Amino acid sequence: MTHIQVEQPILELKDIVFSYTETRKASQNKPLLNIEKLILYPNDKVGIIGDNGSGKSTIVRIILGLHIPKGTVNLFGRKVLWGNHYSSLGYIGDPSFSPGYTGLPTGISVREVVDSFKAICKIKKETFSDIEEQLNFDNFLNKDVKNLSNGERKKLMIFLALAKRPNLLIADEATDGLDEKSKCFVIEKIKQISATSKLGILWISHQHHEVAMLTDTVYELIEGQLKAPTHKRFNCKIETYPKTSVNGSYQNISSKGWLEVAAKIYTNPVISNFEIKGMRAQGEDERS
Amino acid sequence: MKFQVIGILVKNYIGNKSQYISLIMICLVGIILSTFPIGWDRTLNSVTLFNLPLELYGRSREGSLLGLLDEFFSWAWVIIAIFYLPSLLKKLNESFSVNEMLWLRLLPCHPYEVAIARVCWVVGWASLLGILGTVWALICSSFHQVPYRELLINVEGLVSHVILSGGIIVALDFVVNIRELEQNLTSVIALLFPLLLTPIYLGINEILDVRYMGFFPYVIPFNRGLQNTFGHFATAALIGLILLFIHAALMFKFSLVKVDIEE
């Protein structure tokens, strides 16, 4: 077991250069990713936003050891190798390494996966039943994992990632395919775990408001490089009446994220009134 | 090493139990077909099947009975090689895939425990076939009063086939970037390679008088005409076991990275 002190990084990406294809002439090679530095310490919450094809998921695949780039990739102070096992790492996403490859076993029922997981992690059967209950596990417990819908698969991954109380959570479009109630529960659950532990989070999503709710440092992936977002951001708390899933505190919410939240409020027929508390930062709080 | 973890992983690999039940059924059918319908006609000096004389198998009682029983077992071997072994090899292949490995890599289990579970799975499969085959051989031997040793050679061949094929899979499957087509191809190679070694052996043996050819590994059903098959089959099983052992041993170079965050 590795002992990590708070000031030691749990994730380190340094001088990363990665490309799926390489042309013969080095000058023609424009890498998909060119990351100078991305370091997470325990309790750090980092979000990454970016357009489709910008390489967000590739970063995750590199961290998981599915791709080997040039540069340094360390997890919990050790070089990432596909052969190593990382029980302190929680992962939610779709590795999409090959079509149909989901990062979950096939030919086995959800119940068997959950039971094996609990037995190996030595988790009592009834523990974390709140996650199972809120994510409606009963509806798909007896299904073969290969027959799960995208949302059900994500629910299973969320359970596997959160129930073991990881030290680092890597989420790549983690709430994709989930219904609003489940999305809200997952975000609240992660907030709750974060409040009681030194959970490090790397949250990668198109959903800007999600990134704003769960992270305190946000990077935008532009042309393979991580950059601090250029747009002005909000720090605010939105309360809706009656209270629904859009309630919450948002930090670093971008203008795009603000539009996402506003759209959710205006299009929700249940909400009769809402109140925004907080301030709009004028760029002075932007992190470099 | 946590045996409980290995047990859980083996249980997951074993998966659907219906195929094991059908293997037992094949064994039962084989036992029934190899006992009551087979007899010896003293007047014709011929082995009979459902009272039909089969003179093709010779005039010696022991030789012709053993020949017919050998053929029966060989057919069972062929059925297992066509309908059961490919699914084992494909599943073994898939156990290296991102699907099967990613979630296991994020659990508190060591890489070598996963490898040992795979080895136990293959050896368990071979052992099940070995036990069923041995039961068949002993029942046939006592029913027909023929020596069981010759019948057991075929059982040894089937067990060796499973172990060598499994060993080939784990030896070939060290690459992450293996896709479904490659997986299927690897399974076919692993299934056929132990059989294809037979003509290679026969060819080399015909041309060259090489020492130690008695230890050339191969497995083949319908092997009555071949000499010293016991040695060849045993070598094949040994090589398979070595490959499985190397696979497990290599996994010790990887570790389970656990952290304990201190303030």
Chai-1 contact restraints between the chains, C-beta under 6 A:
chainA,res_idxA,chainB,res_idxB,connection_type,confidence,min_distance_angstrom,max_distance_angstrom,comment,restraint_id
A,M1,B,K258,contact,1.0,0.0,6.0,A-B,restraint_1
A,M1,B,D260,contact,1.0,0.0,6.0,A-B,restraint_2
A,T2,B,V259,contact,1.0,0.0,6.0,A-B,restraint_3
A,H3,B,D260,contact,1.0,0.0,6.0,A-B,restraint_4
A,H3,B,E262,contact,1.0,0.0,6.0,A-B,restraint_5
A,I4,B,V259,contact,1.0,0.0,6.0,A-B,restraint_6
A,I4,B,I261,contact,1.0,0.0,6.0,A-B,restraint_7
A,Q5,B,E262,contact,1.0,0.0,6.0,A-B,restraint_8
A,V6,B,E263,contact,1.0,0.0,6.0,A-B,restraint_9
A,P42,B,I261,contact,1.0,0.0,6.0,A-B,restraint_10
A,F76,B,V257,contact,1.0,0.0,6.0,A-B,restraint_11
A,F76,B,V259,contact,1.0,0.0,6.0,A-B,restraint_12
A,R78,B,V257,contact,1.0,0.0,6.0,A-B,restraint_13
A,W82,B,V176,contact,1.0,0.0,6.0,A-B,restraint_14
A,G83,B,P111,contact,1.0,0.0,6.0,A-B,restraint_15
A,G83,B,F254,contact,1.0,0.0,6.0,A-B,restraint_16
A,N84,B,F254,contact,1.0,0.0,6.0,A-B,restraint_17
A,N84,B,S255,contact,1.0,0.0,6.0,A-B,restraint_18
A,N84,B,V257,contact,1.0,0.0,6.0,A-B,restraint_19
A,H85,B,R105,contact,1.0,0.0,6.0,A-B,restraint_20
A,H85,B,P111,contact,1.0,0.0,6.0,A-B,restraint_21
A,H85,B,L256,contact,1.0,0.0,6.0,A-B,restraint_22
A,Y86,B,V257,contact,1.0,0.0,6.0,A-B,restraint_23
A,S87,B,L107,contact,1.0,0.0,6.0,A-B,restraint_24
A,S87,B,P108,contact,1.0,0.0,6.0,A-B,restraint_25
A,S87,B,K258,contact,1.0,0.0,6.0,A-B,restraint_26
A,S88,B,K258,contact,1.0,0.0,6.0,A-B,restraint_27
A,S88,B,V259,contact,1.0,0.0,6.0,A-B,restraint_28
A,L89,B,L106,contact,1.0,0.0,6.0,A-B,restraint_29
A,Y91,B,L106,contact,1.0,0.0,6.0,A-B,restraint_30
A,P95,B,V98,contact,1.0,0.0,6.0,A-B,restraint_31
A,F97,B,V98,contact,1.0,0.0,6.0,A-B,restraint_32
A,S98,B,R179,contact,1.0,0.0,6.0,A-B,restraint_33
A,Y101,B,V98,contact,1.0,0.0,6.0,A-B,restraint_34
A,Y101,B,N99,contact,1.0,0.0,6.0,A-B,restraint_35
A,G103,B,L102,contact,1.0,0.0,6.0,A-B,restraint_36
A,L104,B,W103,contact,1.0,0.0,6.0,A-B,restraint_37
A,P105,B,E100,contact,1.0,0.0,6.0,A-B,restraint_38
A,T106,B,N99,contact,1.0,0.0,6.0,A-B,restraint_39
A,G107,B,G15,contact,1.0,0.0,6.0,A-B,restraint_40
A,I108,B,N12,contact,1.0,0.0,6.0,A-B,restraint_41
A,S116,B,I8,contact,1.0,0.0,6.0,A-B,restraint_42
A,S116,B,N12,contact,1.0,0.0,6.0,A-B,restraint_43
A,A119,B,I8,contact,1.0,0.0,6.0,A-B,restraint_44
A,I120,B,V5,contact,1.0,0.0,6.0,A-B,restraint_45
A,I120,B,I8,contact,1.0,0.0,6.0,A-B,restraint_46
A,I120,B,L107,contact,1.0,0.0,6.0,A-B,restraint_47
A,I120,B,C109,contact,1.0,0.0,6.0,A-B,restraint_48
A,N167,B,V259,contact,1.0,0.0,6.0,A-B,restraint_49
A,N167,B,I261,contact,1.0,0.0,6.0,A-B,restraint_50
A,K198,B,I261,contact,1.0,0.0,6.0,A-B,restraint_51
